[in-house]
Amino acid sequence: TVFAEMNLYRNLVFKTQFGVDFSHTTGFGQSFPSYAPNLGEGTASRSSTDGMNLQWTNTLNYRFDIDNVHDFNFLLGHEWQDYHYERFSVGTRGQTNDKLTDISTGTRATSWDSVSSSDYARVSFFGRAEYNYADRYYAEVSVRTDGSSRFGRNNRWGVFGAVGFMWNLRNENFMAGTRDWLTMGQVAFSSGTSGNSEIPNYEHLALVGGGSDYIGDAGVAPIQPGNENLTWENTWTTNLAFHLGFWSRLNVDLEFYNKKTTDMLMSVPLSYSQSNGYGYQWSNVGAMVNRGVELNVNATVLQ
Protein backbone atom coordinates (compact mmCIF):
# COMPACT_ATOMS: atom_id res chain seq x y z
CA THR A 1 0.00 0.00 0.00
CA VAL A 2 1.27 3.47 -0.91
CA PHE A 3 -0.26 6.87 -0.22
CA ALA A 4 0.43 10.55 -0.67
CA GLU A 5 -0.91 13.59 1.15
CA MET A 6 -0.98 17.20 0.01
CA ASN A 7 -1.91 20.22 2.08
CA LEU A 8 -3.67 22.28 -0.57
CA TYR A 9 -4.68 25.25 1.57
CA ARG A 10 -4.28 25.61 5.32
CA ASN A 11 -6.32 22.67 6.69
CA LEU A 12 -7.51 21.44 3.28
CA VAL A 13 -5.81 18.08 2.81
CA PHE A 14 -5.99 15.77 -0.20
CA LYS A 15 -4.99 12.13 0.29
CA THR A 16 -4.70 9.38 -2.30
CA GLN A 17 -4.00 5.76 -1.42
CA PHE A 18 -3.44 2.77 -3.70
CA GLY A 19 -3.26 -0.83 -2.56
CA VAL A 20 -2.49 -4.14 -4.27
CA ASP A 21 -3.12 -7.58 -2.79
CA PHE A 22 -1.81 -10.38 -5.02
CA SER A 23 -1.60 -14.11 -4.37
CA HIS A 24 -0.30 -16.98 -6.49
CA THR A 25 -0.59 -20.58 -5.34
CA THR A 26 0.50 -23.76 -7.11
CA GLY A 27 0.07 -27.37 -6.12
CA PHE A 28 1.45 -30.73 -7.25
CA GLY A 29 0.40 -34.14 -6.02
CA GLN A 30 1.37 -37.68 -6.94
CA SER A 31 0.74 -41.25 -5.83
CA PHE A 32 3.19 -43.90 -7.06
CA PRO A 33 2.19 -47.04 -8.98
CA SER A 34 4.35 -49.11 -6.63
CA TYR A 35 2.03 -48.25 -3.74
CA ALA A 36 0.06 -51.48 -3.31
CA PRO A 37 -3.49 -50.01 -3.03
CA ASN A 38 -2.98 -48.28 -6.41
CA LEU A 39 -2.87 -51.69 -8.19
CA GLY A 40 -0.01 -50.65 -10.45
CA GLU A 41 -1.49 -47.33 -11.56
CA GLY A 42 -0.12 -44.00 -10.35
CA THR A 43 -1.86 -40.63 -10.16
CA ALA A 44 -0.64 -37.07 -10.60
CA SER A 45 -2.29 -33.65 -10.32
CA ARG A 46 -1.38 -30.01 -10.75
CA SER A 47 -3.21 -26.82 -9.83
CA SER A 48 -2.67 -23.09 -10.01
CA THR A 49 -4.64 -20.22 -8.46
CA ASP A 50 -4.18 -16.47 -8.91
CA GLY A 51 -6.02 -13.62 -7.21
CA MET A 52 -5.44 -9.87 -7.36
CA ASN A 53 -7.34 -7.10 -5.59
CA LEU A 54 -6.73 -3.44 -6.50
CA GLN A 55 -8.10 -0.61 -4.37
CA TRP A 56 -7.75 3.13 -4.89
CA THR A 57 -9.12 5.72 -2.45
CA ASN A 58 -9.12 9.51 -2.74
CA THR A 59 -10.30 11.86 0.02
CA LEU A 60 -10.49 15.62 0.44
CA ASN A 61 -10.65 16.75 4.07
CA TYR A 62 -11.20 20.27 5.39
CA ARG A 63 -11.14 21.12 9.08
CA PHE A 64 -11.48 24.50 10.75
CA ASP A 65 -12.78 26.09 13.94
CA ILE A 66 -14.39 29.36 14.95
CA ASP A 67 -13.17 31.01 18.17
CA ASN A 68 -11.94 27.63 19.43
CA VAL A 69 -15.55 26.80 20.24
CA HIS A 70 -17.13 25.62 17.00
CA ASP A 71 -15.14 22.85 15.30
CA PHE A 72 -16.06 21.65 11.80
CA ASN A 73 -14.71 18.74 9.76
CA PHE A 74 -15.83 17.96 6.21
CA LEU A 75 -14.74 15.02 4.08
CA LEU A 76 -15.45 14.01 0.46
CA GLY A 77 -14.20 10.75 -0.96
CA HIS A 78 -14.13 8.32 -3.84
CA GLU A 79 -13.14 4.67 -3.79
CA TRP A 80 -12.61 2.12 -6.54
CA GLN A 81 -12.03 -1.62 -6.19
CA ASP A 82 -11.27 -4.25 -8.83
CA TYR A 83 -10.83 -7.95 -8.08
CA HIS A 84 -9.71 -10.70 -10.47
CA TYR A 85 -9.49 -14.43 -9.77
CA GLU A 86 -8.62 -17.44 -11.91
CA ARG A 87 -7.67 -21.07 -11.30
CA PHE A 88 -7.28 -24.46 -12.94
CA SER A 89 -6.54 -28.00 -11.86
CA VAL A 90 -6.08 -31.30 -13.66
CA GLY A 91 -5.48 -34.86 -12.52
CA THR A 92 -4.42 -37.94 -14.53
CA ARG A 93 -4.13 -41.65 -13.83
CA GLY A 94 -2.42 -44.66 -15.39
CA GLN A 95 1.28 -43.95 -14.72
CA THR A 96 3.33 -47.18 -14.49
CA ASN A 97 6.77 -45.91 -13.39
CA ASP A 98 7.52 -44.27 -10.05
CA LYS A 99 10.10 -42.00 -11.71
CA LEU A 100 7.66 -40.89 -14.41
CA THR A 101 4.66 -40.01 -12.26
CA ASP A 102 3.54 -36.73 -13.78
CA ILE A 103 0.31 -35.55 -15.40
CA SER A 104 1.83 -35.94 -18.89
CA THR A 105 2.66 -39.64 -18.36
CA GLY A 106 -0.88 -40.65 -17.41
CA THR A 107 -3.14 -42.56 -19.76
CA ARG A 108 -6.34 -40.65 -18.98
CA ALA A 109 -7.57 -37.53 -17.24
CA THR A 110 -9.66 -38.26 -14.18
CA SER A 111 -10.44 -34.77 -12.89
CA TRP A 112 -10.30 -31.22 -14.18
CA ASP A 113 -11.55 -27.81 -13.16
CA SER A 114 -11.10 -24.32 -14.56
CA VAL A 115 -12.19 -20.77 -13.78
CA SER A 116 -10.75 -18.65 -16.55
CA SER A 117 -11.88 -15.36 -15.05
CA SER A 118 -13.97 -14.27 -12.06
CA ASP A 119 -14.09 -10.49 -11.74
CA TYR A 120 -15.72 -8.07 -9.33
CA ALA A 121 -15.74 -4.27 -9.29
CA ARG A 122 -17.11 -1.63 -6.94
CA VAL A 123 -17.22 2.18 -7.13
CA SER A 124 -18.15 4.39 -4.17
CA PHE A 125 -18.65 8.09 -3.52
CA PHE A 126 -19.06 9.32 0.05
CA GLY A 127 -19.18 12.42 2.20
CA ARG A 128 -19.19 13.22 5.91
CA ALA A 129 -19.74 16.38 7.98
CA GLU A 130 -18.86 16.65 11.67
CA TYR A 131 -19.59 19.42 14.16
CA ASN A 132 -18.31 19.84 17.71
CA TYR A 133 -19.44 22.61 20.05
CA ALA A 134 -17.06 23.24 22.96
CA ASP A 135 -16.36 19.52 23.42
CA ARG A 136 -19.91 19.14 24.73
CA TYR A 137 -22.19 18.61 21.74
CA TYR A 138 -21.25 16.54 18.70
CA ALA A 139 -23.15 15.90 15.48
CA GLU A 140 -22.26 13.90 12.40
CA VAL A 141 -23.99 13.34 9.05
CA SER A 142 -22.75 10.96 6.37
CA VAL A 143 -23.99 9.76 3.00
CA ARG A 144 -22.56 7.39 0.43
CA THR A 145 -23.51 5.70 -2.81
CA ASP A 146 -22.05 2.40 -3.97
CA GLY A 147 -22.18 0.61 -7.29
CA SER A 148 -21.47 -3.13 -7.48
CA SER A 149 -20.95 -5.34 -10.51
CA ARG A 150 -22.73 -8.17 -8.67
CA PHE A 151 -26.10 -6.63 -9.50
CA GLY A 152 -27.86 -5.99 -12.78
CA ARG A 153 -27.59 -2.73 -14.68
CA ASN A 154 -30.89 -1.35 -13.36
CA ASN A 155 -30.20 -2.12 -9.68
CA ARG A 156 -26.45 -1.66 -9.43
CA TRP A 157 -26.38 1.44 -7.19
CA GLY A 158 -27.39 1.84 -3.56
CA VAL A 159 -27.58 5.00 -1.44
CA PHE A 160 -26.96 4.91 2.31
CA GLY A 161 -26.78 7.53 5.01
CA ALA A 162 -26.49 8.05 8.75
CA VAL A 163 -26.78 10.70 11.47
CA GLY A 164 -25.27 10.69 14.92
CA PHE A 165 -25.34 12.88 18.02
CA MET A 166 -23.36 12.80 21.25
CA TRP A 167 -23.68 14.81 24.44
CA ASN A 168 -20.60 14.97 26.65
CA LEU A 169 -22.43 15.90 29.82
CA ARG A 170 -19.28 15.68 31.96
CA ASN A 171 -18.07 18.93 30.38
CA GLU A 172 -21.21 20.85 31.32
CA ASN A 173 -20.73 23.59 33.90
CA PHE A 174 -23.36 22.14 36.21
CA MET A 175 -21.31 18.89 36.34
CA ALA A 176 -18.14 20.61 37.61
CA GLY A 177 -18.58 19.21 41.13
CA THR A 178 -18.60 15.61 39.88
CA ARG A 179 -15.47 15.61 37.76
CA ASP A 180 -13.24 14.27 40.55
CA TRP A 181 -15.13 10.97 40.50
CA LEU A 182 -17.02 11.00 37.17
CA THR A 183 -14.28 10.44 34.59
CA MET A 184 -16.65 9.86 31.64
CA GLY A 185 -20.24 10.82 31.00
CA GLN A 186 -21.60 10.58 27.47
CA VAL A 187 -24.97 10.01 25.85
CA ALA A 188 -24.92 9.00 22.17
CA PHE A 189 -27.60 8.43 19.55
CA SER A 190 -27.14 7.25 15.98
CA SER A 191 -29.33 6.02 13.16
CA GLY A 192 -28.37 5.02 9.66
CA THR A 193 -28.35 2.54 6.83
CA SER A 194 -25.68 0.32 5.32
CA GLY A 195 -25.58 -2.03 2.35
CA ASN A 196 -24.47 -5.59 1.74
CA SER A 197 -23.45 -7.08 -1.63
CA GLU A 198 -21.71 -10.26 -0.42
CA ILE A 199 -22.95 -12.78 -2.95
CA PRO A 200 -21.04 -14.79 -5.57
CA ASN A 201 -20.02 -12.98 -8.74
CA TYR A 202 -22.35 -13.08 -11.76
CA GLU A 203 -25.37 -14.46 -9.86
CA HIS A 204 -27.60 -11.88 -11.58
CA LEU A 205 -26.76 -13.42 -14.97
CA ALA A 206 -28.17 -16.55 -16.59
CA LEU A 207 -25.05 -18.56 -17.48
CA VAL A 208 -23.91 -21.68 -19.28
CA GLY A 209 -20.79 -23.62 -18.30
CA GLY A 210 -18.65 -26.57 -19.26
CA GLY A 211 -18.30 -29.96 -17.62
CA SER A 212 -21.42 -31.52 -19.13
CA ASP A 213 -19.61 -34.39 -20.83
CA TYR A 214 -21.51 -37.22 -22.48
CA ILE A 215 -19.78 -40.49 -23.40
CA GLY A 216 -16.47 -38.74 -23.94
CA ASP A 217 -17.84 -35.73 -25.82
CA ALA A 218 -17.43 -32.31 -24.21
CA GLY A 219 -20.49 -30.15 -23.78
CA VAL A 220 -21.90 -27.01 -22.19
CA ALA A 221 -25.21 -26.55 -20.42
CA PRO A 222 -27.12 -23.94 -18.40
CA ILE A 223 -25.66 -23.77 -14.88
CA GLN A 224 -27.61 -20.95 -13.15
CA PRO A 225 -30.90 -19.13 -13.72
CA GLY A 226 -29.86 -15.53 -13.03
CA ASN A 227 -31.97 -12.71 -11.61
CA GLU A 228 -31.64 -9.19 -13.03
CA ASN A 229 -33.79 -7.82 -10.19
CA LEU A 230 -31.11 -8.51 -7.56
CA THR A 231 -30.13 -5.43 -5.59
CA TRP A 232 -28.46 -4.30 -2.34
CA GLU A 233 -29.42 -5.73 1.01
CA ASN A 234 -30.22 -2.84 3.34
CA THR A 235 -29.73 -2.65 7.11
CA TRP A 236 -31.11 0.22 9.19
CA THR A 237 -29.58 0.42 12.67
CA THR A 238 -30.58 2.75 15.51
CA ASN A 239 -28.56 2.96 18.73
CA LEU A 240 -28.94 4.78 22.04
CA ALA A 241 -25.89 4.46 24.27
CA PHE A 242 -24.71 5.65 27.66
CA HIS A 243 -20.98 5.65 28.44
CA LEU A 244 -20.04 6.22 32.07
CA GLY A 245 -16.69 6.12 33.86
CA PHE A 246 -16.02 6.36 37.60
CA TRP A 247 -12.78 7.13 39.43
CA SER A 248 -10.71 6.15 36.34
CA ARG A 249 -11.32 2.54 37.41
CA LEU A 250 -14.86 1.53 36.51
CA ASN A 251 -16.42 1.87 33.04
CA VAL A 252 -20.04 1.08 32.21
CA ASP A 253 -21.44 1.02 28.67
CA LEU A 254 -25.19 0.55 28.24
CA GLU A 255 -26.58 0.38 24.70
CA PHE A 256 -30.07 -0.10 23.30
CA TYR A 257 -30.19 -1.11 19.65
CA ASN A 258 -32.70 -1.85 16.93
CA LYS A 259 -31.54 -3.27 13.61
CA LYS A 260 -33.82 -4.05 10.68
CA THR A 261 -32.52 -5.78 7.56
CA THR A 262 -34.63 -5.68 4.40
CA ASP A 263 -34.21 -7.07 0.87
CA MET A 264 -32.14 -9.90 2.37
CA LEU A 265 -29.88 -11.62 -0.15
CA MET A 266 -30.50 -15.36 -0.02
CA SER A 267 -30.13 -18.42 -2.21
CA VAL A 268 -33.77 -19.52 -2.21
CA PRO A 269 -34.53 -23.23 -2.72
CA LEU A 270 -37.06 -23.81 -5.52
CA SER A 271 -38.71 -26.89 -6.90
CA TYR A 272 -36.94 -28.20 -9.97
CA SER A 273 -40.11 -27.86 -12.02
CA GLN A 274 -40.54 -24.24 -10.96
CA SER A 275 -36.88 -23.32 -11.60
CA ASN A 276 -36.42 -25.22 -14.86
CA GLY A 277 -34.16 -27.76 -13.19
CA TYR A 278 -31.87 -25.44 -11.21
CA GLY A 279 -33.35 -25.98 -7.76
CA TYR A 280 -32.46 -22.49 -6.46
CA GLN A 281 -32.30 -18.80 -7.29
CA TRP A 282 -30.63 -15.84 -5.58
CA SER A 283 -33.25 -13.27 -4.60
CA ASN A 284 -33.97 -10.34 -2.28
CA VAL A 285 -36.43 -11.92 0.14
CA GLY A 286 -37.78 -11.27 3.60
CA ALA A 287 -36.77 -9.03 6.45
CA MET A 288 -35.18 -9.57 9.84
CA VAL A 289 -35.26 -7.50 13.03
CA ASN A 290 -32.73 -7.67 15.86
CA ARG A 291 -33.28 -5.56 18.96
CA GLY A 292 -31.98 -5.69 22.45
CA VAL A 293 -29.72 -4.30 25.15
CA GLU A 294 -25.97 -4.64 25.57
CA LEU A 295 -24.26 -4.02 28.90
CA ASN A 296 -20.48 -3.96 29.22
CA VAL A 297 -18.76 -3.37 32.58
CA ASN A 298 -15.02 -3.39 33.09
CA ALA A 299 -13.03 -2.40 36.14
CA THR A 300 -9.45 -2.01 37.29
CA VAL A 301 -9.67 -3.68 40.70
CA LEU A 302 -5.99 -3.32 41.65
CA GLN A 303 -3.60 -0.73 40.26
C-alpha positions in Angstrom: 0.0 0.0 0.0 1.3 3.5 -0.9 -0.3 6.9 -0.2 0.4 10.5 -0.7 -0.9 13.6 1.2 -1.0 17.2 0.0 -1.9 20.2 2.1 -3.7 22.3 -0.6 -4.7 25.2 1.6 -4.3 25.6 5.3 -6.3 22.7 6.7 -7.5 21.4 3.3 -5.8 18.1 2.8 -6.0 15.8 -0.2 -5.0 12.1 0.3 -4.7 9.4 -2.3 -4.0 5.8 -1.4 -3.4 2.8 -3.7 -3.3 -0.8 -2.6 -2.5 -4.1 -4.3 -3.1 -7.6 -2.8 -1.8 -10.4 -5.0 -1.6 -14.1 -4.4 -0.3 -17.0 -6.5 -0.6 -20.6 -5.3 0.5 -23.8 -7.1 0.1 -27.4 -6.1 1.5 -30.7 -7.3 0.4 -34.1 -6.0 1.4 -37.7 -6.9 0.7 -41.3 -5.8 3.2 -43.9 -7.1 2.2 -47.0 -9.0 4.4 -49.1 -6.6 2.0 -48.2 -3.7 0.1 -51.5 -3.3 -3.5 -50.0 -3.0 -3.0 -48.3 -6.4 -2.9 -51.7 -8.2 0.0 -50.6 -10.5 -1.5 -47.3 -11.6 -0.1 -44.0 -10.4 -1.9 -40.6 -10.2 -0.6 -37.1 -10.6 -2.3 -33.7 -10.3 -1.4 -30.0 -10.7 -3.2 -26.8 -9.8 -2.7 -23.1 -10.0 -4.6 -20.2 -8.5 -4.2 -16.5 -8.9 -6.0 -13.6 -7.2 -5.4 -9.9 -7.4 -7.3 -7.1 -5.6 -6.7 -3.4 -6.5 -8.1 -0.6 -4.4 -7.8 3.1 -4.9 -9.1 5.7 -2.4 -9.1 9.5 -2.7 -10.3 11.9 0.0 -10.5 15.6 0.4 -10.7 16.7 4.1 -11.2 20.3 5.4 -11.1 21.1 9.1 -11.5 24.5 10.7 -12.8 26.1 13.9 -14.4 29.4 14.9 -13.2 31.0 18.2 -11.9 27.6 19.4 -15.5 26.8 20.2 -17.1 25.6 17.0 -15.1 22.9 15.3 -16.1 21.7 11.8 -14.7 18.7 9.8 -15.8 18.0 6.2 -14.7 15.0 4.1 -15.4 14.0 0.5 -14.2 10.7 -1.0 -14.1 8.3 -3.8 -13.1 4.7 -3.8 -12.6 2.1 -6.5 -12.0 -1.6 -6.2 -11.3 -4.2 -8.8 -10.8 -8.0 -8.1 -9.7 -10.7 -10.5 -9.5 -14.4 -9.8 -8.6 -17.4 -11.9 -7.7 -21.1 -11.3 -7.3 -24.5 -12.9 -6.5 -28.0 -11.9 -6.1 -31.3 -13.7 -5.5 -34.9 -12.5 -4.4 -37.9 -14.5 -4.1 -41.7 -13.8 -2.4 -44.7 -15.4 1.3 -44.0 -14.7 3.3 -47.2 -14.5 6.8 -45.9 -13.4 7.5 -44.3 -10.0 10.1 -42.0 -11.7 7.7 -40.9 -14.4 4.7 -40.0 -12.3 3.5 -36.7 -13.8 0.3 -35.6 -15.4 1.8 -35.9 -18.9 2.7 -39.6 -18.4 -0.9 -40.7 -17.4 -3.1 -42.6 -19.8 -6.3 -40.6 -19.0 -7.6 -37.5 -17.2 -9.7 -38.3 -14.2 -10.4 -34.8 -12.9 -10.3 -31.2 -14.2 -11.6 -27.8 -13.2 -11.1 -24.3 -14.6 -12.2 -20.8 -13.8 -10.8 -18.6 -16.6 -11.9 -15.4 -15.0 -14.0 -14.3 -12.1 -14.1 -10.5 -11.7 -15.7 -8.1 -9.3 -15.7 -4.3 -9.3 -17.1 -1.6 -6.9 -17.2 2.2 -7.1 -18.1 4.4 -4.2 -18.7 8.1 -3.5 -19.1 9.3 0.0 -19.2 12.4 2.2 -19.2 13.2 5.9 -19.7 16.4 8.0 -18.9 16.6 11.7 -19.6 19.4 14.2 -18.3 19.8 17.7 -19.4 22.6 20.0 -17.1 23.2 23.0 -16.4 19.5 23.4 -19.9 19.1 24.7 -22.2 18.6 21.7 -21.3 16.5 18.7 -23.1 15.9 15.5 -22.3 13.9 12.4 -24.0 13.3 9.1 -22.7 11.0 6.4 -24.0 9.8 3.0 -22.6 7.4 0.4 -23.5 5.7 -2.8 -22.0 2.4 -4.0 -22.2 0.6 -7.3 -21.5 -3.1 -7.5 -20.9 -5.3 -10.5 -22.7 -8.2 -8.7 -26.1 -6.6 -9.5 -27.9 -6.0 -12.8 -27.6 -2.7 -14.7 -30.9 -1.3 -13.4 -30.2 -2.1 -9.7 -26.5 -1.7 -9.4 -26.4 1.4 -7.2 -27.4 1.8 -3.6 -27.6 5.0 -1.4 -27.0 4.9 2.3 -26.8 7.5 5.0 -26.5 8.1 8.8 -26.8 10.7 11.5 -25.3 10.7 14.9 -25.3 12.9 18.0 -23.4 12.8 21.2 -23.7 14.8 24.4 -20.6 15.0 26.6 -22.4 15.9 29.8 -19.3 15.7 32.0 -18.1 18.9 30.4 -21.2 20.8 31.3 -20.7 23.6 33.9 -23.4 22.1 36.2 -21.3 18.9 36.3 -18.1 20.6 37.6 -18.6 19.2 41.1 -18.6 15.6 39.9 -15.5 15.6 37.8 -13.2 14.3 40.5 -15.1 11.0 40.5 -17.0 11.0 37.2 -14.3 10.4 34.6 -16.6 9.9 31.6 -20.2 10.8 31.0 -21.6 10.6 27.5 -25.0 10.0 25.8 -24.9 9.0 22.2 -27.6 8.4 19.6 -27.1 7.3 16.0 -29.3 6.0 13.2 -28.4 5.0 9.7 -28.4 2.5 6.8 -25.7 0.3 5.3 -25.6 -2.0 2.4 -24.5 -5.6 1.7 -23.5 -7.1 -1.6 -21.7 -10.3 -0.4 -23.0 -12.8 -2.9 -21.0 -14.8 -5.6 -20.0 -13.0 -8.7 -22.3 -13.1 -11.8 -25.4 -14.5 -9.9 -27.6 -11.9 -11.6 -26.8 -13.4 -15.0 -28.2 -16.5 -16.6 -25.0 -18.6 -17.5 -23.9 -21.7 -19.3 -20.8 -23.6 -18.3 -18.6 -26.6 -19.3 -18.3 -30.0 -17.6 -21.4 -31.5 -19.1 -19.6 -34.4 -20.8 -21.5 -37.2 -22.5 -19.8 -40.5 -23.4 -16.5 -38.7 -23.9 -17.8 -35.7 -25.8 -17.4 -32.3 -24.2 -20.5 -30.1 -23.8 -21.9 -27.0 -22.2 -25.2 -26.6 -20.4 -27.1 -23.9 -18.4 -25.7 -23.8 -14.9 -27.6 -21.0 -13.1 -30.9 -19.1 -13.7 -29.9 -15.5 -13.0 -32.0 -12.7 -11.6 -31.6 -9.2 -13.0 -33.8 -7.8 -10.2 -31.1 -8.5 -7.6 -30.1 -5.4 -5.6 -28.5 -4.3 -2.3 -29.4 -5.7 1.0 -30.2 -2.8 3.3 -29.7 -2.6 7.1 -31.1 0.2 9.2 -29.6 0.4 12.7 -30.6 2.7 15.5 -28.6 3.0 18.7 -28.9 4.8 22.0 -25.9 4.5 24.3 -24.7 5.7 27.7 -21.0 5.7 28.4 -20.0 6.2 32.1 -16.7 6.1 33.9 -16.0 6.4 37.6 -12.8 7.1 39.4 -10.7 6.1 36.3 -11.3 2.5 37.4 -14.9 1.5 36.5 -16.4 1.9 33.0 -20.0 1.1 32.2 -21.4 1.0 28.7 -25.2 0.5 28.2 -26.6 0.4 24.7 -30.1 -0.1 23.3 -30.2 -1.1 19.6 -32.7 -1.8 16.9 -31.5 -3.3 13.6 -33.8 -4.0 10.7 -32.5 -5.8 7.6 -34.6 -5.7 4.4 -34.2 -7.1 0.9 -32.1 -9.9 2.4 -29.9 -11.6 -0.2 -30.5 -15.4 0.0 -30.1 -18.4 -2.2 -33.8 -19.5 -2.2 -34.5 -23.2 -2.7 -37.1 -23.8 -5.5 -38.7 -26.9 -6.9 -36.9 -28.2 -10.0 -40.1 -27.9 -12.0 -40.5 -24.2 -11.0 -36.9 -23.3 -11.6 -36.4 -25.2 -14.9 -34.2 -27.8 -13.2 -31.9 -25.4 -11.2 -33.3 -26.0 -7.8 -32.5 -22.5 -6.5 -32.3 -18.8 -7.3 -30.6 -15.8 -5.6 -33.3 -13.3 -4.6 -34.0 -10.3 -2.3 -36.4 -11.9 0.1 -37.8 -11.3 3.6 -36.8 -9.0 6.5 -35.2 -9.6 9.8 -35.3 -7.5 13.0 -32.7 -7.7 15.9 -33.3 -5.6 19.0 -32.0 -5.7 22.5 -29.7 -4.3 25.1 -26.0 -4.6 25.6 -24.3 -4.0 28.9 -20.5 -4.0 29.2 -18.8 -3.4 32.6 -15.0 -3.4 33.1 -13.0 -2.4 36.1 -9.5 -2.0 37.3 -9.7 -3.7 40.7 -6.0 -3.3 41.7 -3.6 -0.7 40.3 
